[in-house]
């Protein structure tokens, strides 16, 4: 009897209606995300925006929803809608239509104008597409020129409406010989920083990568993909992708997706329109040496060398998202970063409150707990054309720290923002964000437990004790084109070492133990600031074929921090303005600079 019931349950899972192609839309496909945000702000569609990436099928469903309400769209929005419906044709069980193509209009299409091959069987049970990836950006300023090139391929497959398989590879290189020889690049940092616009310590919104050393500048490869099993109510997958939690147009303060993608097991449940649940367990990269784990390597002298391995580092997180009424969406969740020898089975419980499990597993041992967090978001569209949002990241929180008499401040981060779109001028929008992160936010006294992977902060790129202001005005004159004028003002304040409080005999004073650190006055002493004015023009000529122009002016400067303090992370006689400028910004951005970028790409 039990076997019969099990077989019946499995058969029902396979027979129920299901979504097709549960494949994530990369976060760097910003054009489609911006378009969907515009439709949401204009009241055309309803969708939570705090958890990304969306799946390709979710995007297709939103486009079909917009198509059913096309009377609310202007001409340019209709043109964009028809364009994106063609991009997501396979998700609608059709073949895309292009300009230079070889196709039977039913099962296959080989396109040359926007290089792509797509195929679908007549019974719709197998779908696939293959796209080349090719692009180049040329950066230029008075300090020289940097050429960024990338190439690769992208594959997507869907089998029987229940299995999705996808993968992509991008090989990226930076050539900056002129910039490398320029005196603006410090000799001792040329091969480390060089033409690379980002490394873990830099405070900018460039995507984090793991560079390979090269004399001509630097390069890296990025391979992403996964396999997913799904039905109408949700999916479970093994994948390596970037994710973003927290509403933002510039950089989220919860999970920004800026750090290099990590492998993870994910679960998403969407049993009804007003509720979505997301969970993942990830394998992070600690970049912290474990002195107990090493390989033994033979050398030419007849001896051996120890090659040490990094500490294990894992993360589990969940997010509950509710849309109780049409224009209100809120979400809350929690996470834990832990560094046990092996994965901990308790953290595979998707709906768990991880801090409680952590206390159960470690409290009785008298050892330091793992690093747990909580967060929540709120998005409201009070009137048509206006979206308000906020997100809060709680590294540690106590109510008595809210009293004015208590010098301690909770190590939290918050962000608030707005999007005013489509009125009084169609296609015009104004956005603004304000972010603050307090002292010790994202940090930990144990290096392996920080809110980082590959040494990149997984939250906002400015880190703790920092502030960021972002304002953007954008205009969409025709289909596929957006022109953006933005202003960014980032300020980093004094860094404080995350130190536990111990008595002279070595006994820990308290579990919190960081009162001296978080009792310092936040946002009081600026050590780095970068102001950026940028004009961006992006045009999607054909699906996944882009032209981009960027003109920007930035002013990056450091400030002296010569006062000696045991609480300061690096204050002292050598910590002058140049020290902090070099620490937080690549030489390309030092001082006042005007730079230009010209780029094109197939794929992203």
C-alpha positions in Angstrom: 0.0 0.0 0.0 2.8 2.4 0.9 4.6 1.7 -2.3 1.5 2.3 -4.3 1.0 5.7 -2.6 4.6 6.7 -3.2 4.3 5.8 -6.9 1.1 7.7 -7.2 2.7 10.8 -5.6 5.6 10.7 -7.9 3.4 10.3 -10.9 1.2 13.2 -9.8 4.4 15.4 -9.5 5.3 14.6 -13.1 1.8 15.1 -14.5 0.9 18.4 -12.8 1.4 21.6 -14.9 4.9 22.9 -14.5 7.0 25.9 -15.4 9.5 25.6 -18.2 13.2 26.4 -18.1 13.9 27.1 -14.5 17.1 28.8 -15.5 18.3 32.0 -13.8 18.5 35.3 -15.7 22.0 36.6 -15.0 22.1 39.7 -12.8 24.3 41.5 -15.4 21.4 41.4 -17.9 20.4 44.7 -16.4 18.2 45.8 -19.3 15.5 43.2 -18.7 15.5 43.8 -14.9 15.3 47.6 -15.4 12.4 47.1 -17.8 10.5 44.9 -15.4 11.1 47.3 -12.6 9.6 50.1 -14.8 6.5 48.0 -15.4 6.1 47.3 -11.7 6.5 51.0 -10.8 4.0 52.0 -13.5 1.5 49.5 -12.0 1.4 47.2 -15.0 2.7 44.0 -13.3 3.0 42.8 -9.7 6.2 41.2 -8.5 8.5 40.9 -5.5 11.9 42.5 -6.3 14.0 41.7 -3.2 15.2 38.2 -4.4 17.1 37.9 -7.6 17.9 36.4 -10.1 14.5 35.6 -11.6 14.2 32.5 -13.6 13.7 32.8 -17.3 10.2 31.4 -16.9 9.3 33.9 -14.3 10.4 36.7 -16.6 8.4 35.2 -19.5 5.3 35.1 -17.2 5.7 38.7 -16.3 6.0 39.7 -19.9 2.9 37.8 -20.8 1.1 39.5 -17.9 2.2 42.9 -19.3 1.0 41.8 -22.8 -2.5 41.2 -21.3 -2.5 44.8 -20.1 -0.8 46.5 -23.0 -3.4 49.3 -23.0 -1.4 50.7 -20.1 1.9 50.8 -22.1 3.2 53.5 -24.3 4.6 52.9 -27.8 8.2 52.5 -26.6 7.2 50.1 -23.8 5.2 48.0 -26.3 8.2 47.9 -28.6 10.3 46.7 -25.7 7.7 44.2 -24.7 7.6 42.6 -28.2 11.4 42.6 -28.3 11.7 40.7 -24.9 8.9 38.3 -25.8 11.1 37.3 -28.7 14.1 37.0 -26.4 12.2 34.6 -24.2 10.4 32.8 -27.0 11.6 29.3 -25.9 9.9 29.8 -22.5 6.7 30.4 -24.4 7.2 27.2 -26.5 8.0 29.1 -29.7 11.1 29.8 -31.8 12.5 33.4 -31.8 12.3 35.4 -35.0 15.4 37.3 -36.2 16.7 39.2 -39.2 19.5 37.1 -40.6 18.5 33.5 -39.9 18.0 30.0 -41.2 14.8 28.5 -39.7 11.7 26.4 -40.2 9.8 28.7 -37.8 8.7 25.7 -35.8 11.6 23.6 -34.4 14.9 25.4 -35.0 16.5 28.8 -35.7 20.1 29.6 -36.6 20.6 33.3 -36.3 23.6 35.4 -37.5 22.5 39.0 -36.7 22.4 38.0 -33.0 24.4 34.8 -33.0 22.3 32.0 -31.6 21.1 28.5 -32.3 17.8 27.4 -30.7 15.9 24.2 -31.0 12.6 22.8 -29.7 11.0 19.4 -30.4 7.5 19.3 -31.9 6.1 17.8 -28.6 7.8 20.7 -26.7 9.5 18.2 -24.3 13.1 19.2 -25.2 14.4 22.8 -25.7 17.9 24.1 -26.0 19.8 27.2 -27.1 23.5 27.9 -27.6 24.9 31.4 -27.8 28.5 32.7 -28.3 29.8 35.3 -25.9 32.1 37.9 -27.2 32.9 41.5 -26.2 35.4 44.3 -25.7 35.5 47.4 -23.5 38.1 50.1 -24.0 38.8 52.4 -21.0 40.8 55.6 -21.6 41.9 58.4 -19.4 45.0 60.7 -19.0 46.6 57.8 -17.2 46.5 55.5 -20.2 44.2 52.9 -21.7 42.9 49.6 -20.6 41.4 47.0 -23.0 39.1 44.4 -21.5 38.2 41.4 -23.8 36.1 38.4 -23.1 34.8 35.4 -25.0 32.9 32.2 -24.3 29.6 30.4 -24.8 26.3 29.9 -23.1 24.1 26.7 -23.1 20.6 26.2 -21.9 18.5 23.0 -22.0 15.1 22.0 -20.7 13.9 18.4 -20.5 10.3 17.3 -20.1 9.3 20.5 -18.3 10.9 19.2 -15.1 14.7 19.3 -15.6 16.8 22.4 -16.5 20.5 22.3 -17.3 22.6 25.4 -18.1 26.2 26.5 -18.2 28.4 29.3 -19.4 32.1 30.1 -19.7 33.6 33.6 -20.0 37.4 34.0 -20.4 38.3 37.6 -19.6 41.6 39.4 -20.0 42.7 43.0 -19.2 45.6 44.5 -21.2 47.0 47.6 -19.6 50.6 47.9 -20.7 50.4 51.7 -21.0 48.7 52.0 -17.6 51.1 49.5 -16.0 54.1 51.6 -17.1 52.5 54.8 -16.0 53.9 56.4 -12.8 50.4 56.6 -11.4 50.6 52.8 -10.7 52.9 52.1 -7.7 55.8 49.8 -8.6 55.1 47.4 -5.8 51.5 47.0 -6.8 51.7 47.0 -10.6 51.3 43.3 -11.1 48.7 43.0 -8.3 46.6 46.0 -9.2 47.7 47.1 -12.6 44.9 47.2 -15.1 42.6 45.4 -12.7 39.8 47.7 -11.5 38.9 45.6 -8.5 40.5 43.5 -5.8 39.1 42.5 -2.4 40.2 45.7 -0.6 39.1 48.2 -3.2 35.9 50.1 -2.5 34.1 50.1 -5.8 31.1 48.5 -7.4 33.1 46.4 -9.9 32.3 42.6 -9.8 34.8 40.7 -7.7 37.0 38.1 -9.5 39.9 35.8 -8.8 42.7 37.0 -11.0 45.4 35.0 -12.5 48.8 36.8 -12.7 49.9 38.0 -16.1 52.6 40.4 -17.4 50.1 42.2 -19.7 47.7 43.1 -16.9 45.6 40.2 -15.7 42.9 37.7 -16.6 40.3 35.4 -15.1 37.7 32.9 -16.2 34.2 32.6 -15.0 32.3 29.3 -15.3 28.6 29.2 -14.1 25.8 26.8 -14.5 23.7 24.2 -12.7 21.0 21.6 -12.9 17.5 22.0 -11.5 14.5 19.8 -10.9 11.2 21.6 -10.7 7.4 21.5 -10.7 4.7 24.1 -10.6 5.2 24.8 -6.9 9.0 25.2 -6.8 12.5 23.9 -7.6 15.6 22.4 -6.1 19.0 22.9 -7.8 22.7 22.6 -7.6 24.3 25.6 -9.2 27.0 28.2 -9.3 25.5 31.6 -9.7 25.5 35.1 -8.3 22.4 36.0 -6.2 21.1 39.3 -4.9 18.9 39.7 -1.8 17.7 43.2 -1.0 16.1 45.8 -3.2 18.6 48.1 -4.9 19.5 49.8 -8.1 23.1 50.4 -7.2 24.4 47.8 -4.7 22.4 45.8 -2.1 23.5 45.8 1.5 22.4 42.2 2.2 23.7 40.0 -0.6 24.9 42.2 -3.5 26.0 39.5 -5.9 29.3 41.3 -6.3 31.5 38.6 -4.9 32.6 35.7 -7.2 29.8 33.2 -7.6 29.9 30.2 -5.3 28.5 26.7 -5.6 25.3 26.1 -3.7 22.3 23.9 -3.2 19.1 26.0 -3.6 15.5 25.6 -2.9 12.7 27.9 -4.1 9.0 27.4 -3.3 6.2 29.4 -4.9 3.0 27.6 -3.8 0.8 30.7 -4.4 1.0 34.2 -5.9 1.5 36.0 -2.5 4.3 33.9 -1.0 7.8 32.8 -2.1 10.4 31.0 -0.1 14.1 30.9 -0.9 16.9 28.9 0.7 20.5 28.0 -0.2 23.5 26.3 1.3 26.7 27.5 -0.2 30.4 26.5 -0.2 32.3 29.8 0.3 36.0 30.4 -0.3 37.7 31.4 3.0 41.2 32.5 1.8 42.3 31.7 5.3 45.0 29.0 5.7 44.3 25.9 7.8 47.7 25.0 9.3 46.4 21.4 10.0 45.6 20.7 6.3 48.3 20.5 3.7 49.7 18.6 0.7 53.3 17.3 0.7 55.1 18.3 -2.5 58.5 16.9 -3.7 61.1 19.4 -4.8 64.3 19.4 -6.8 66.6 19.3 -3.7 65.3 15.9 -2.7 63.2 17.5 0.1 59.5 18.2 0.5 57.4 21.3 0.8 54.1 21.7 2.6 51.3 23.3 0.5 48.7 24.4 3.0 45.0 24.3 2.2 42.3 26.9 3.1 39.8 26.6 5.9 36.4 25.2 5.0 33.8 27.9 5.0 30.0 27.4 4.5 26.9 29.5 4.5 23.2 28.7 4.9 20.4 31.4 4.4 16.7 31.6 3.9 14.2 34.3 2.9 10.4 34.4 3.3 8.8 36.8 0.9 5.1 37.9 1.2 3.0 40.1 -1.1 -0.2 40.4 1.0 -1.7 43.1 -1.2 -1.0 44.3 -4.7 1.6 47.0 -4.1 3.2 45.9 -0.8 5.9 43.3 -0.5 8.0 42.4 2.5 10.6 39.7 3.2 12.6 38.5 6.1 15.2 35.8 6.7 18.3 34.8 8.4 21.7 33.2 7.7 24.8 31.7 9.2 28.4 31.6 8.1 30.2 28.6 9.7 33.6 27.0 9.4 33.4 23.5 10.7 35.6 20.7 9.3 32.6 19.3 7.3 29.2 20.6 6.5 26.7 20.6 9.4 23.5 18.7 8.6 21.4 21.0 10.9 22.0 23.9 8.5 20.3 21.9 5.7 17.0 22.5 7.4 15.5 25.2 5.1 13.1 26.9 7.4 15.4 26.9 10.5 16.4 29.9 12.7 20.1 29.2 12.4 21.3 31.1 15.4 19.2 28.8 17.6 20.8 25.8 16.0 24.2 27.3 16.5 23.6 27.7 20.2 22.5 24.1 20.4 25.6 22.9 18.7 28.3 25.1 20.3 27.1 26.9 23.4 27.7 24.0 25.8 31.3 23.7 24.6 32.2 27.1 25.8 33.6 28.0 22.4 32.8 30.9 20.1 29.6 30.6 18.2 29.4 30.8 14.4 28.5 34.0 12.7 24.7 34.5 12.3 22.7 37.3 10.7 19.1 38.4 10.2 17.6 40.7 7.6 14.4 42.0 6.2 13.1 44.2 3.3 10.0 46.3 2.5 8.8 47.5 -0.8 5.8 49.8 -1.2 4.2 51.4 -4.3 1.9 53.9 -2.6 0.9 55.6 -5.8 1.3 54.8 -9.5 4.8 55.6 -10.8 6.4 55.6 -7.3 8.3 52.8 -5.6 9.7 53.1 -2.0 12.0 50.4 -0.6 14.3 49.6 2.3 16.5 46.8 3.5 18.1 46.1 6.8 21.0 43.7 7.7 21.4 42.9 11.3 24.8 41.5 12.1 24.0 41.7 15.9 21.2 43.4 17.6 20.2 44.4 21.2 17.4 46.7 22.1 19.2 48.4 25.0 21.7 49.7 22.4 19.0 51.9 21.1 19.0 54.1 24.2 20.8 57.4 23.9 22.6 56.8 27.1 24.2 53.6 25.7 27.4 54.4 23.7 27.3 51.1 22.0 25.6 50.9 18.6 24.3 47.8 17.0 26.5 46.6 14.1 23.8 46.8 11.4 23.4 48.2 7.9 20.4 49.8 6.4 19.4 51.1 3.0 16.4 53.2 1.8 15.6 54.2 -1.7 12.9 55.4 -4.2 12.1 55.1 -7.9 9.9 57.7 -9.5 9.2 56.6 -13.0 7.0 57.4 -16.1 5.5 60.7 -14.9 5.2 63.5 -16.0 7.5 62.3 -18.9 7.1 58.8 -20.3 10.4 56.9 -20.2 12.0 59.3 -17.6 12.8 58.0 -14.1 14.6 59.3 -11.1 16.1 57.0 -8.5 17.9 57.5 -5.2 19.5 55.4 -2.5 21.1 56.1 0.8 23.1 53.4 2.7 24.8 53.3 6.1 26.7 50.5 7.7 27.8 50.8 11.3 31.1 49.7 13.0 31.8 46.0 12.9 29.0 45.2 10.5 30.0 42.3 8.2 33.0 41.7 10.4 34.0 39.0 13.0 36.8 38.4 15.4 37.5 35.1 13.7 38.8 35.8 10.2 37.2 32.7 8.7 33.7 33.7 9.8 33.5 37.1 8.1 30.6 38.0 5.7 33.0 37.4 2.8 33.9 34.9 0.0 37.2 35.1 -1.9 37.9 38.0 0.5 35.1 40.0 -1.1 32.4 41.4 1.1 29.1 39.7 0.2 27.1 42.8 1.3 27.6 46.4 0.2 31.1 47.1 -1.3 31.8 49.9 1.2 31.9 47.6 4.1 31.4 48.7 7.7 31.4 52.3 9.2 30.6 53.6 5.7 28.0 55.7 3.9 26.9 55.7 0.2 24.6 58.1 -1.6 23.4 57.2 -5.1 21.2 59.3 -7.4 20.3 58.4 -11.0 18.2 60.0 -13.7 17.5 57.8 -16.7 15.6 58.2 -20.0 14.5 55.6 -22.5 13.9 57.4 -25.8 13.4 54.4 -28.1 13.3 50.6 -27.8 16.4 49.0 -26.4 18.1 52.3 -25.5 18.7 53.9 -22.0 20.6 57.0 -21.2 21.6 57.4 -17.5 23.1 60.3 -15.6 24.2 59.2 -12.1 26.0 60.6 -9.1 27.7 58.5 -6.4 29.2 59.7 -3.2 31.0 57.0 -1.1 32.6 57.7 2.2 34.6 55.3 4.3 35.1 56.2 8.0 37.7 55.0 10.5 38.1 51.2 10.5 38.1 49.5 13.9 39.5 46.1 14.6 36.9 43.6 15.7 38.4 42.5 19.0 36.8 40.3 21.7 37.1 41.6 25.3 39.2 39.4 27.5 40.6 39.8 31.0 44.3 39.8 31.5 44.1 36.1 32.6 42.6 35.1 29.2 39.0 34.8 30.4 36.4 36.1 28.0 34.4 38.9 29.7 31.1 38.3 27.8 29.8 36.5 24.8 29.2 39.8 23.0 32.7 40.9 23.9 33.1 43.7 21.4 31.7 46.6 23.5 34.9 48.7 23.1 34.7 48.4 19.3 31.0 49.3 18.9 31.2 52.0 21.5 33.4 54.1 19.2 31.5 56.9 17.5 30.5 55.9 14.0 30.8 58.2 10.9 33.1 60.6 12.7 36.5 60.4 11.0 36.5 60.0 7.2 39.6 58.2 5.8 38.5 57.8 2.2 35.9 59.3 -0.2 35.1 58.9 -3.8 32.7 61.0 -5.8 31.6 59.9 -9.3 29.5 61.6 -11.9 28.8 59.2 -14.8 26.9 59.4 -18.1 26.0 56.0 -19.5 24.4 55.1 -22.9 23.4 51.5 -23.5 21.7 50.2 -26.7 20.6 46.6 -27.2 20.7 46.5 -31.0 19.5 42.9 -31.3 18.8 40.4 -28.5 21.9 40.1 -26.4 23.9 42.4 -28.7 25.0 45.6 -27.0 26.7 48.9 -27.6 27.8 50.9 -24.6 29.3 54.4 -24.0 30.4 55.7 -20.6 31.8 59.1 -19.7 32.7 59.7 -16.1 34.4 62.0 -13.7 35.6 60.9 -10.3 37.4 62.4 -7.4 39.0 59.8 -5.1 40.9 61.0 -2.1 42.2 59.8 1.2 42.5 61.5 4.6 45.2 61.4 7.3 44.5 59.2 10.3 47.7 59.7 12.3 46.3 59.4 15.8 47.6 56.3 17.6 44.8 54.0 18.9 44.7 50.3 19.8 41.1 50.2 18.6 41.9 51.5 15.1 42.6 48.9 12.6 45.5 50.7 11.0 45.9 54.2 12.4 49.4 55.5 13.1 52.3 57.6 11.7 52.3 55.9 8.3 48.5 56.1 7.8 48.3 59.3 5.8 46.0 60.3 3.0 48.0 58.4 0.3 48.0 55.2 2.4 44.2 55.1 2.4 43.9 56.2 -1.2 46.1 53.3 -2.3 44.4 50.9 0.1 40.8 51.6 -1.1 41.1 52.6 -4.8 43.0 51.3 -7.8 45.6 53.8 -9.1 43.3 54.3 -12.2 40.9 56.3 -9.9 43.3 58.2 -7.8 42.7 61.9 -7.6 40.5 63.8 -10.1 39.9 61.9 -13.3 37.9 62.1 -16.5 37.6 58.7 -18.2 35.7 57.3 -21.2 34.6 53.8 -22.1 33.4 52.4 -25.4 32.3 48.8 -25.6 30.3 46.2 -27.5 29.3 42.6 -26.8 27.3 39.6 -27.9 25.9 38.0 -24.7 26.6 39.8 -21.5 
